[in-house]
Amino acid sequence: MLRFLHTADLQIGMTAPGVGPMARRVQDARVESLERVLALGRDKNADFIIVAGDLFEHNRVSASLVERTAALLRTAPAPVFIIAGNHDYYGPDSVYNREEFRRSGDNTIVFSERRPVTFNNFDVTIYPCPCFETRSPESPVTWIQKQVDTTYHVCIAHGNLPDRIAGSDNDYPMRDEELRR
């Protein structure tokens, strides 16, 4: 049986200007959330951990926060699979391309392309759907064609569910019919 842990929107580096002097505490709490996710992955004996977008608040996060995050990821009990979200989207200036983040270790995998990736040791095909810009009216999942060479199939996407959530915007929309496919 495949066991994985999923999280998203930790938004490490959020400045939280609306909370005044508590802003530093908000920043620390977001890093502590990652610590708790990694501990839970260890406690539950997860095969891997997924961060489905917006690990960081934006691509200009301070070097010290990126280094702190990378140090935590090096302690991960299992591989950590990450896609860029709309806040920390993947591009030439992506936080994921910075030297500080590259120190996160070989167990941290950032998917920078929309193409299936097979991990035979888990008998799983991952279908990563990273974001490449802050906003997009296009669904991130339309490219997916299911592979047949593994038992498990996991799509990692970041976006909105306009068919399910009333009032959600049309930014990276994923429709029910696409998700069922």
Salt bridges, closest charged atoms under 4 A:
ASP9 OD1 - HIS158 NE2 3.90
ASP28 OD1 - ARG24 NE 3.34
ASP28 OD1 - ARG68 NH1 3.23
GLU32 OE2 - ARG25 NH1 3.17
ASP54 OD2 - HIS158 NE2 3.03
GLU57 OE1 - HIS87 ND1 3.46
GLU67 OE2 - ARG103 NH1 3.50
GLU99 OE1 - ARG102 NH1 3.14
GLU100 OE1 - ARG98 NE 3.32
GLU113 OE2 - ARG115 NE 3.52
ASP163 OD1 - ARG175 NH1 2.87
ASP169 OD2 - ARG135 NH2 3.57
ASP171 OD2 - ARG135 NH1 3.77
ASP176 OD1 - ARG164 NE 2.65
